[in-house]
């Protein structure tokens, strides 16, 4: 079972003991989680300590640890140095693949993201959905026309209202989006490493300071899932990144998607996408395992998904 563990309380100490993550305060245990169940450990609180052994144990299981700033965006990540038995061959194939291959892969990622945005707007009865469907069909290799940004300008105001502006430093909805995207990025980053790919060699993102450029590429189609949950929480009266908000956003990875005709959790969809890209690099034949955009009913279930797997 993949779990995202969030540490948001100060003065805690994290350690590993007999296959468990132990959380303690002043020597008293506060909780424990099986290390094998952890996909990512996210630390938001700024007065938290941990043992090196814990980080080593997490890395040995392919899990990552993410440190966040006050705006709930990640600022540092630990990752395993070895993630797959065929890692060397896959990284070589990833490095040697021709540049046009990267551009074609990015085209498919962008087109699918825009279709996901259009699908969510469609589920909410927004007229702008049809415009985004048409824009998705116009994405070219490498997205030289920046359809992704054009679609975003229509999408944000259509979903959250004409006064909304996406600002990573702002509070409220923006902070909730930051947190949800951090969860999704952690999930995808783990899938990238587990597939034997090098996370810093991106399809499109290429900032030399970004060690997870490929994760930032592959996470794009998953972002509208976060948007759906944040929209629903706002409608429910949630206005900040509180414990309930975090629980609902981390629960997204267990929500179901239609992947090649079968129902699969979001975490499995991320694994399949990373694995399909790795195979594409090795075979020099692009074939990405992308999930189908949800139906309106499925969007409603995803938006209301809660940690125990039910809906509210």
MOTATA-V479938 format. One record per residue. N is the residue number from 1. RES is the residue in one small letter. PSI is psi in whole degrees, -180 to 180 (* if undefined). OMEGA is omega in radians with two decimals (NA if undefined). D_FIRST is the distance of its C-alpha to the first C-alpha in Angstrom with 2 decimals. Layout:
n/res/psi/omega/d_first
N/RES/PSI/OMEGA/D_FIRST
N/RES/PSI/OMEGA/D_FIRST
This chain:
n/res/psi/omega/d_first
1/x/128/3.09/0.00
2/x/127/3.10/3.84
3/x/143/2.99/6.40
4/x/117/-3.13/10.11
5/x/123/-3.11/12.23
6/x/130/3.10/15.83
7/x/107/-3.04/18.84
8/x/3/-3.10/21.85
9/x/134/3.14/24.12
10/x/164/3.02/26.88
11/x/30/3.05/27.93
12/x/155/3.06/24.55
13/x/131/-3.10/23.88
14/x/135/-3.14/20.59
15/x/169/3.10/20.34
16/x/137/3.13/18.37
17/x/115/3.08/19.20
18/x/49/3.07/18.14
19/x/13/-3.11/14.60
20/x/147/2.89/14.19
21/x/120/3.11/14.87
22/x/132/3.09/17.94
23/x/123/-3.08/19.50
24/x/160/3.04/23.18
25/x/125/-3.13/26.46
26/x/38/3.09/29.84
27/x/-3/-3.14/28.44
28/x/127/-3.12/26.77
29/x/134/3.12/23.03
30/x/-21/-3.13/21.52
31/x/167/3.13/17.85
32/x/149/3.12/15.14
33/x/138/3.08/11.42
34/x/129/-3.12/9.88
35/x/-33/-3.13/10.38
36/x/-18/-3.12/7.89
37/x/-9/-2.98/5.06
38/x/124/3.02/7.61
39/x/-38/-3.14/8.45
40/x/145/3.04/11.77
41/x/118/-3.10/14.11
42/x/124/-3.12/16.83
43/x/113/3.11/20.09
44/x/-39/-3.13/22.60
45/x/147/-3.04/24.88
46/x/-3/3.06/27.70
47/x/64/-3.14/28.54
48/x/139/3.08/25.44
49/x/158/3.11/25.62
50/x/162/3.14/23.22
51/x/151/3.05/23.74
52/x/-36/-3.13/23.92
53/x/-35/3.11/22.01
54/x/-46/-3.13/18.90
55/x/-40/3.12/19.19
56/x/-44/-3.14/19.83
57/x/-40/3.10/16.80
58/x/-45/-3.13/14.51
59/x/-38/3.12/16.54
60/x/-22/3.12/16.33
61/x/7/3.12/12.57
62/x/9/-3.14/13.24
63/x/157/3.13/12.25
64/x/161/3.13/15.12
65/x/129/-3.06/17.09
66/x/131/3.07/19.09
67/x/132/-3.04/22.31
68/x/154/3.03/23.75
69/x/-175/-3.08/27.33
70/x/-18/3.13/28.88
71/x/11/3.10/28.34
72/x/13/3.06/24.51
73/x/145/-3.11/24.72
74/x/142/3.09/23.34
75/x/-19/3.12/26.12
76/x/149/-3.10/24.56
77/x/138/2.93/21.51
78/x/143/-3.11/20.71
79/x/152/3.09/19.30
80/x/146/3.06/19.08
81/x/-23/3.13/22.37
82/x/127/-3.06/20.94
83/x/-12/-3.05/17.95
84/x/148/-3.09/18.90
85/x/-24/3.13/21.41
86/x/27/-3.01/23.63
87/x/-46/-3.07/23.43
88/x/-48/-3.12/27.21
89/x/-40/-3.11/28.26
90/x/-39/3.11/25.95
91/x/-37/3.08/27.12
92/x/-44/3.12/30.68
93/x/-40/3.11/30.30
94/x/-41/-3.11/28.81
95/x/-37/-3.02/31.78
96/x/-10/-3.05/34.40
97/x/141/-3.14/33.54
98/x/149/-3.10/36.49
99/x/-38/3.11/36.38
100/x/-29/3.09/36.95
101/x/-45/3.12/33.61
102/x/-41/-3.11/31.89
103/x/-39/3.10/34.00
104/x/-40/3.11/33.15
105/x/-42/3.13/29.40
106/x/-37/3.07/29.91
107/x/-47/-3.11/31.99
108/x/-39/3.13/29.22
109/x/-48/-3.12/26.70
110/x/-47/-3.13/29.31
111/x/-40/-3.13/30.46
112/x/-38/3.09/27.00
113/x/-46/-3.12/26.43
114/x/-37/3.08/29.84
115/x/-37/3.07/29.19
116/x/-43/3.10/26.05
117/x/-44/3.12/28.28
118/x/-41/-3.14/30.97
119/x/-41/3.12/28.69
120/x/-43/3.09/27.62
121/x/-39/3.11/31.30
122/x/-42/3.14/32.25
123/x/-26/3.12/29.93
124/x/4/3.10/31.78
125/x/27/-3.13/35.14
126/x/133/-3.12/36.12
127/x/-28/-3.09/39.01
128/x/-13/-3.12/37.76
129/x/-44/-3.09/35.02
130/x/-37/3.10/37.60
131/x/-40/-3.13/38.74
132/x/-36/3.06/35.26
133/x/-43/3.13/34.84
134/x/-39/3.13/38.15
135/x/-39/3.13/37.17
136/x/-36/3.14/34.03
137/x/-15/-3.09/36.40
138/x/0/-3.13/38.61
139/x/129/3.13/36.20
140/x/171/-3.13/37.80
141/x/123/-3.13/36.68
142/x/-4/-3.10/35.55
143/x/57/-3.12/36.13
144/x/-22/3.13/39.58
145/x/-1/-3.14/40.45
146/x/48/3.08/37.49
147/x/-34/3.13/36.46
148/x/-48/-3.13/33.19
149/x/-38/3.11/35.26
150/x/-44/3.13/37.68
151/x/-39/-3.11/34.98
152/x/-41/-3.13/33.43
153/x/-39/3.10/36.83
154/x/-39/-2.99/37.04
155/x/-49/-3.02/33.43
156/x/-45/-3.13/33.11
157/x/-32/3.11/36.32
158/x/-36/-3.08/35.68
159/x/-47/-3.00/32.31
160/x/0/3.09/33.09
161/x/158/-3.03/36.89
162/x/-21/-3.10/39.89
163/x/-4/-3.07/39.84
164/x/138/3.02/36.29
165/x/132/3.11/35.96
166/x/114/-3.10/32.82
167/x/112/-3.07/33.31
168/x/-17/-3.13/30.63
169/x/-6/-3.06/32.73
170/x/164/3.13/33.25
171/x/-168/3.08/31.73
172/x/-131/-3.10/30.60
173/x/-41/-3.13/29.00
174/x/-41/3.12/29.11
175/x/-38/3.10/27.21
176/x/-40/3.07/24.50
177/x/-43/3.11/24.31
178/x/-47/-3.10/24.16
179/x/-46/3.13/21.16
180/x/-40/3.12/19.27
181/x/-33/3.07/20.29
182/x/-43/3.10/19.15
183/x/-48/-3.12/15.55
184/x/-41/3.14/15.92
185/x/-40/3.11/17.76
186/x/-44/-3.14/15.19
187/x/-46/-3.11/12.52
188/x/-40/3.13/15.33
189/x/-42/3.11/16.72
190/x/-40/3.13/13.72
191/x/-38/3.12/13.84
192/x/-49/-3.13/17.59
193/x/-42/-3.12/17.59
194/x/-21/3.13/15.14
195/x/0/3.10/17.57
196/x/14/3.13/20.48
197/x/156/3.10/22.22
198/x/120/-3.02/24.14
199/x/-18/-3.10/22.90
200/x/-10/3.14/26.47
201/x/94/-3.03/28.10
202/x/166/3.03/27.73
203/x/-39/-3.09/29.02
204/x/-51/3.12/30.88
205/x/130/-3.02/29.96
206/x/22/3.09/32.09
207/x/124/-3.08/32.73
208/x/-16/3.12/33.44
209/x/-3/-3.09/31.85
210/x/109/-3.13/28.48
211/x/-8/-3.10/26.14
212/x/43/-3.12/23.49
213/x/-41/-3.12/25.89
214/x/-38/3.07/23.90
215/x/-37/3.12/20.82
216/x/-26/3.03/23.37
217/x/-53/-3.01/24.61
218/x/-18/-3.14/21.48
219/x/-17/-3.00/20.16
220/x/-47/-3.13/23.33
221/x/-18/-3.11/22.40
222/x/-16/-3.06/19.37
223/x/-42/3.14/21.68
224/x/-23/3.06/23.25
225/x/-41/3.06/19.98
226/x/-44/-3.13/20.35
227/x/-41/-3.13/24.03
228/x/-43/-3.13/23.52
229/x/-43/3.13/21.52
230/x/-41/3.09/24.06
231/x/-45/-3.12/26.92
232/x/-41/3.13/25.74
233/x/-40/3.08/25.28
234/x/-43/3.10/28.75
235/x/-29/3.12/30.12
236/x/-2/3.09/28.65
237/x/5/3.10/30.54
238/x/129/-3.04/27.90
239/x/-1/-3.10/29.87
240/x/171/-3.13/27.99
241/x/79/3.10/24.69
242/x/-175/-3.06/24.25
243/x/-38/3.12/21.30
244/x/-41/3.11/20.93
245/x/-47/-3.12/21.14
246/x/-41/-3.13/18.41
247/x/-41/-3.13/16.04
248/x/-34/-3.14/16.88
249/x/-38/3.09/16.62
250/x/-24/3.14/13.21
251/x/-13/-3.10/12.07
252/x/-35/-3.03/13.43
253/x/-15/3.12/10.47
254/x/-4/3.11/9.18
255/x/155/-3.05/12.83
256/x/140/3.04/14.15
257/x/160/3.07/16.60
258/x/107/-3.12/19.10
259/x/105/3.13/18.53
260/x/44/3.05/21.49
261/x/-2/3.13/22.06
262/x/151/3.12/18.60
263/x/123/-3.11/16.13
264/x/144/3.07/12.99
265/x/156/3.12/10.60
266/x/-40/-3.13/12.14
267/x/-38/3.11/9.57
268/x/-38/3.10/10.41
269/x/-38/3.10/13.98
270/x/-41/3.11/14.12
271/x/-44/-3.12/13.16
272/x/-39/3.13/15.74
273/x/-46/3.13/18.29
274/x/-42/3.13/18.21
275/x/-38/3.14/18.43
276/x/-35/3.09/21.25
277/x/-41/3.11/23.09
278/x/-44/3.11/22.94
279/x/-36/3.12/24.37
280/x/-41/3.09/26.92
281/x/-46/-3.09/28.12
282/x/-37/-3.08/28.59
283/x/-7/-3.06/30.34
284/x/41/-3.12/32.23
285/x/109/-3.01/31.38
286/x/120/3.09/29.46
287/x/102/-3.07/26.85
288/x/132/3.11/24.00
289/x/88/-3.13/21.16
290/x/134/-3.11/21.56
291/x/158/3.13/20.22
292/x/142/3.02/22.96
293/x/136/-3.10/24.10
294/x/153/2.98/23.10
295/x/166/3.10/25.87
296/x/-40/3.11/27.32
297/x/-41/3.13/25.53
298/x/-38/3.08/22.12
299/x/-42/-3.14/23.00
300/x/-39/3.12/23.81
301/x/-42/3.13/20.48
302/x/-45/-3.10/18.62
303/x/-29/-3.10/21.11
304/x/9/-3.14/20.64
305/x/135/3.13/16.86
306/x/167/-2.97/15.87
307/x/-31/-3.10/12.86
308/x/6/3.06/12.95
309/x/-4/3.11/12.87
310/x/-173/3.09/16.65
311/x/161/3.13/19.44
312/x/*/NA/22.41
